């Protein structure tokens, strides 16, 4: 799946909500803290991690590519 952003970056928690793979910010916080989210193939545990164009976020078998 591709998610288009208008700014230079989006924070990881916001991206998960925008992509519709989590219900809200609380769920995003917990799945990220639990180490269930990968950014460019590496485990990421910071909700505020900046995600830029062409980054790929993986969660529950879904791959989310960020485009502008």
Protein Blocks (a to p, Z undefined) as FASTA:
>chain_A
ZZddfbfbdcfklmmmmnopafblmlmmmmmmnopaceehiacfbfklccdehiacdeeh
iacdddZZ
